[in-house]
Amino acid sequence: MKKTVFTIVLFSMLLIPGLKAEAQNIHDSETTSVFDTKDFPQWAKDFRRWDIIAFGTFPFSMFFVNFFYDMYRWNKANSMDFSAQGRRYAPWPFKSAGAAELTSREFGRTILFAAGLSIVLAFTDLIIVKMKRRKAAKIEPPSKGSYTVENIQYGDDATEEDLNITDDDTEQDWHSDDMNTIAPGGPPVE
């Protein structure tokens, strides 16, 4: 009887919130704005990324730290013996029945090592992102200011005025048979 009442109460607790759900109104979706992070300071965005990476890498760090710590224990205990007795200290895929468990001190150490590895990975990512951001800021041209572009005519229709040619430029002789009189990167020197 108690199991039946418990089941009915549990089922009703799961079902009742779904019965009260209302349809979404079109006007409600227009008034609500999409979450935008442009109002947050950069340090808050960087801290959030660091936080996500630190906690996100922890399970992987814990797996690898446990694996390598078990490999260390297995090598220290019996030089990685594959006999049934020798595999008591082997890491997870090689463990036999009745494997030696970690002590509470060893387990605490593996958690600290995994947390430290996760923090190191998060700081490494933070440094890489800051370096890329700084490099991108140096490359970008300044967005403020004005630029003037002038049209210059070339070809048969161009006049001397369009090309800014003066009489002094046309009088110079740019041809010389003597190569020693040519200045590097410039016209011949007389």
Secondary structure, DSSP 8 states (H G I E B T S, - for coil): -HHHHHHHHHHHHHHHHHHT-----HHHHHHS-----TTS-HHHHHHHHHHHHHHHHHHHHHHHHHHHHHHHHHHHHHSS--STTGGGG--GGG--TT-----HHHHHHHHHHHHHHHHHHHHHHHHHHHHHHHHHHHHS--SSS---------STT--TTTTT--HHHHHS----S-GGGB-TTS-B--
